[in-house]
């Protein structure tokens, strides 16, 4: 059932702002969540503002309000939010803080914007991504603080009745870079009636000092995920930040992408720095997910991961320059049977590493997402891996793009894939025999991306793969050569 009669009536009510304004006072408050979702669906920002001003509950969670429900099966939380609608929510919260006549009717104390979609999903032109949302939230906090200090929100008190300051906590995922840092910093420091609390932090292109000051201003107990990328931290910078993260008891995920660490370019004190890095990771007691993209720490995986208190569920090591000893450690470590997602993209895998990878896959029975893109997997290497891969019965997505595989190798892969009952997505490379004449052998990562394809050969190979799925009755299994398409990204994300 696409929508109930209640939801259809709600859409009719919100279709006209004047009508909605007159009706809200007489409508049961139990209908407000339905009206809120209808107003978001039809992009009625004025009605959304009126609903937020009168919100009857202490908590308004945007994603929870927009999910599929008994009245409407549409899950609007999977789409990027409308800029006008989200701005209407923020304006109404600020307005509600300063209007005394609204205050008694508005029970709202927590506005939860965590988990708002900004990757994948459906994005319309008039939407608000995470960076703009972070800036809008920060400006709303500053505006509320300015009005409070300016006296606009200080109501006259009735004799004998105290009028405490009303505070609304705004929980959100923040995206901070050099352009937004100062605005976010001002919003986080100091008090105010609108208090910004960060759950997931993404910080890009910030200096170590700015990143440290940002972490110092966040609520430690609320921080769940930290994503630091393109910050050029180096070993010294990472070592400076990790003790700050150790005070965050709910921290589950740490992503350190492109942090300028490379053991192939040794510097004085590097070994001591690596030991300090391992010790810092060991201080993150509840860590479940780690991403060390492009930290070229060949031969150091044992040092880093053996320091962790608990087995990892998500391990992402793209361009880590893995050695045979790294894979050997990983395959026999406590992390192997606990992994749900493993990404080894960009690490050139060899015959020497094959036994460790086979053992790792055979132990990873809980594995749901596996990415081996750009790993120099040939037909023979993949063929040796397929029996172990076939043991990963819980696998939901498999990424093998940018590997030099022929149509014959891909057909063998497809026959293994159809036997994995939960597999929803297989991202595969363009077959090497479907390029135009002259493809260098062995082809490089760049060759596989840029060399021209023979469209006729490619169409025939694609049809052969499709027929393997059709004969097996696996119409549910999506084949894709585009790792960056929206549907692919959604399935590969945790």
N, C-alpha and C positions, 0 to 999 in steps of 0.2 A: 504494500500500500504506500504510494508516494507521499500522501499527506492526509491527515485527519480533517474532519469538519472543523474542529477547533482551530487548526492551523490555517485553514482557508479563510475562516472568519477573522483570524488575527491579521492576515495579509490585507483584508479589506479595511480593517480598522486603521492600520498604519499607512494606508495609501494616501490619506489626507491628513496633514498635520493638524489643522484646525479641529477636525472631527476627533482625532486621537486625543488631543489636549482636553477636549470637553468630556471624553469618555473615560479617561484614566481614573478620575476620582471615583467613579461608580463601578469600576471593574474590580473583581477580586484580585488581590495581590498574587494569588497562585498563578494567574495568567501572565504575569510580567515576563517570566523567562520565555514563554512562547511568543509574546509580542516582540521581545528583544531579538529573537532569532529571525522572526518575520521581517523586522525592520532592517536587519543586516542583509538578509537575502535580497530585499528590494531596494537596498541602499537609501534608507530614509534617515539621514543624520539628525534632522530636527526632532523626530520622534525618539530616536535613540537617546538624545540628550535629555528629553523629558522623562524617559524611563529611568535613566541613571540618577537623575535628581530625586526621584521617588522610590529608588530601589529598596525593597522591603527586607532584604537579608543583609547580614553582616559582610558576606563575601560575594563578590561578582567575579567569576572566573570566565574569561572570554572564550577559551577553547572548550570548556565544559558546556557553556551555553550554546555553542555553535555545532556541537557534535550531533550525530543522528540521535533521535529520540522517538518516543512513542507517537508523537504528533507529526514528525517530519523525518523521513529516512535520509535526507541529504546531510552529508557531513561537511559543513562549511569550514570547519577548522582545518581542512586539508588544502584550502585555497589561501592565497595571499590576502591579507585583510585590506578592505577598502580604506584608502587614506582619509576620505571625508568621514566615514563612520568611526574610525579609530580616533580621529581628531575630535569628533563630537563627544566620545566617551571622556576624553581627557578634559575638554572644556567644561563638561557638566560636573565632573568631580571637583575642579577648581571653583566653579560657581557655587556648588553645594556647600563648600567650606566657608563661604563668606556670606551666605544668605540665611539670616536667622530664621525666617519664616519657613524655609525648607528644612532646616537642620533637625527639627523635632520629628519630621516625617521620614528622613533619610537615615536608615540604619547602617549604611555602607561604611565599613571600616577597613576592608581589604579589597583592593583591585588587583586581580591576578591576571597578568598578561604573559605568563610563562608558556612556552611551547607554541607561540604564534608562528604560523608558517612563514618561512622566508627562503626555503630551498625546495626545488621541485614544485609539485602542485600546479594549480592553474593560476597564472599571473595575468591579470588584466592591466590595462594602461594606468588606471587610477588606483594604484595600490601603494602600500607603504612597506618597504623592506626594513631589515633590522637596524641599519645605520640611521635612517631617518626616524625610525621609531624611538631609538635611543635619544636622539637629539630632541624630539618632541616631548618625550617624558621628562628629560632634564629641564627643558624650558618651562614645562608645566609646574615642576617643583619650585623653580626660581620665581615664577609668577605668583604662586600661592604664598611663598615666603615673603615676597615684596609687598603683597596686599596685606598680609598679617602685620608686617612691620609698619606699613603705612596707615594702619588703623582702620582700613575698610572692613575688616572682618571682626572687629571688636564690637559686639552687640551691647546695647544697654542692658544692665542687669536689673531684674526685679529685686526689690528689697528682701534680703534674707535668703536669696537663691543664688548659689554660685554658678558660674558659667565657665566650666573648664574648656581649654582649647580642644577643638575637635581635630583628630589626626586620622588620616587615611594612609595605610601602608600600601605602596604600589610594588608588587613583586613582578620582576621582569628579567628577561635575558638581554644583556647589554652587548653592543658591538661598538668598541671604542678604537679610534685611530688618532693620528695627529691632528686632524681637522676638528674632531669632536671632543678631544681630551679636556680642554679648558672648560667647556660647557658642562660636561659630565662631572668634572672635579668640583665645580661650584655647587652643583646640585647635591652632591654626596656629602660635602662638608657643611657643618652647621646644622641647625635645627630647621623646623618649619612644620606646617600642618600636613604637608604631603611628603611622606618619607619613602625614598627610593631604596628598595632591597633587591640585590642582584642574586639570581639563582645560577645562571650560566653566563660566563664572561668570555667574550672573544675580543682579543686585543691585537691590533696589527700595527706594525711600523712605529712602535713606541720605543724610546730608549729604556735601558734597564732602570734608570732612576724614576722615569714616569710610570713604568709598569709597577715598580715597587710601591710608589705612592698611591697608585690606584688600588692595589691589593690591600694596602693599609686602611683605606677608607671603606672597604666593603664589610658587610656583616659576616664574620667567619662561619657562624652556625648555618647560614643560608646557602653558602656557596657549594654548588654541586659539580659543576664542570668548569674547567679553565682551558681555554684554547689560545695559545700564544704563537703567533706566526709572523714571519718576515721581520722579526724584531732584532736580529743580529746580536743575540744575547751572548753567545759564546759560553764556554764552561763557567767563567767567573760570574756572568750574569745569571745563569741558571742556578748556580750554587747560592747566589744572593737571594733568589726568590723562593726556593724550595722551603726554607724554614718558615716563611710566612704562610705557605700553604699547609704546613704541618699543623697549624692551629685551626684548620677547617675540618671539623669532625665528619661532615657529610660529603666531603670531596670524593667523588667516584671516578672522575675522568680527568686526565691531563694530556693535553696535546701540545707538543713542542715541535713546530714545523719550521724548517729552514732557519735554524738557530745558529748557523755558522760554527759547527763543530766537526772536525775532520782529523781522525788519527793519522791519516796519510800526510798531514802537514803538521808534524809535531812542533810543539812550542815548550819553552821552559815551564815546568810545573804541571804539565798536562796529566801525568799519571796521578799526581796528588789531586788534581781537579776532578779526574774521573772517579776517584775514591770518594771525594766529597759529594759528587753527583749521585753516586750509588747510595751513600748514607742519607742524602736528602730524600731520595725516592723511598727508602726504607722507613722514613718518618711519616709517610702518607699511609696511615694504617688501614683505611677502607678503600684504597684505590682498586678499581676493577677494570679500568680501561686506560690504555696508554698508546699514544701515537708519537713516534720519533722519526717522522718523515725527513729524509735528507740529512739526518745526523749520521755522518759516515763514521761509525764506531765499530769497524771490523774487528772481530775477535773479542769484543767487550760485552757481549750479550749476557754471558754468565755473571759477570761482575754486576751489571745493572739489575737484572731480573731476580737474581738469587737474594737480593737485599729486601725484596718485597715481602710483606707480612702474609699476604693472602694470594691465592692463584688468580691470575688475570682471566677475564672473560672476553675482552677485546684487546687484540694486539695488532698494531699497524706499524710496519717497518719498511715502507717504500724507500728505495734508494739508500738503504742502510749499509750496503756493501757487505752483505752476509758472507761469512767464511764457512767452510765445512765444520769447524769447531763450534760456531754459533748455532748451526742447525742441529748438530749432534746434541748440544746442551738442551736446546728447546725441545727436542723430541723425547728426552728423558726427564724433563723437568716437571714439577707439579702443575705447571700451567697447561701442558698439553691436553689432558683430559677435560679441563674446565673451559677451554676456548669455545666461544660462540661465533666470533668473527676473527679471521686472520687475513691480513693483507701483506703480502711479500712482493708487491709490484716493484719492478725496476731493479730487482736483484738477479743477476745472471746466474742461473742454476746449471750445475754441471753434473756429469756422471758421478763424480766423487761425492756430491751432496745428495744423490738420489736415495741411498738407503735411509738416511736420516729423515728425508721428506716422506718416504713411504711409511716409516715407523710413526712419524708425527700424525699423518692422516689416519692411520689404522687405530691410533689411540684417541683421536678427537671425535668421539661419537656424538658429542653435543654440538659440533660445528654446524652453524646455520649459514654463514656467509664466508666464502673463500675467494680471494682475489690473487691471481698469479699473472697479472698482465705485464707484458714486457719483460719476461723472465728467460728469454732465449730458449723456450721449450720447442724442441723439434718433434717430428712424428715419433721417433724412437724413444725420446725421453718421456713424452706424454703417454705413449703406449705402455711403458714400464710403470707409470703412475696410476693408470686407469684401474687396475684391481684394487689398489688401496683407496682410490677415490670412490669406488663403488661401495665401500664400507661406510661411507659418510651418509647414512640413511636419513639424517635430519637436515641435510643441506637444502637451503632454499634459494640461494643465488650463487652463481659461479662466474667469475670474471677471468677470461683468458685472452683478452684482446692484445694485439701487437706482439704475438708470438709467431715464429716462422713455421706455420702448420699448413700442410697441403689439404686438398679436398679429401683425400683418403684418410688423413689423420683426423679431420673434423668429423667424418662419418663414423669412425671408431668412437670418438668422443660422444657423438649423438646417441649411439647405441648404449653407452654407459649411462648417459644422462636420463634416458627414458626409463631406466630402472631405479632411479632415485625418486621415490614417491612424492616427496615434498618440494622438489625443485620447481621453482616458478620462473626463473630467469637464467639464461645462459648467454653470456656476452662472449662472442667468439671473434677471432681475427679474420680479415679477408684472406682467403686461401692463396698461398704463394704461387700456385699454378694459374691464378686468375689475374695476374698482372701482365702488362704488356711485355714484349721481349726486351731483355736487357736488365732485368732486376738483378742487382748484385747478389752474389752468393758467398757466404751467408748474408742475408739482408739485415741491415741494422734497424734499430727502432725507427730512425728517421726515414729510412727507405720504405718501411711498411706504411708509414703515414703519408708520404709525399709522392711515391712512384705511381704513375698512371695505371689504372685498372682496365682490363679488357671486359667491357660490360656484358658481352655475350657469354663468355666463360663464367663470369660471376653469376649471371642469372641462372645458368644451368646448375651450378654448384648449390645455389640457394634453394633451387627446386628439389634437388636430391636430399638436402637436409630436411626440408619441409615434409617430404614424403616419408622419411624415417619416423617423424613425429606422428604423421597422420596414420600410418600403419599400426603404430603402437597405441593409438587413441589418446595421445597426449596433446590435445589442443590447448590445454591449460598452460603448457610450457612455452614461455616467450623466448624466441631467439632474436638476438640483437647484435649488431656490430657497433652500436653507438653507446659508449660507456657514459656519455654525458647527456643523454636524452632524459626528459623528465621522468618517464616511466621507469627507466633503468635506475636513476638516482633514488627514487622512492623505495624500490625493492632492496637496493643495496644498503640503505640507511638502517641503522638500528632503531 
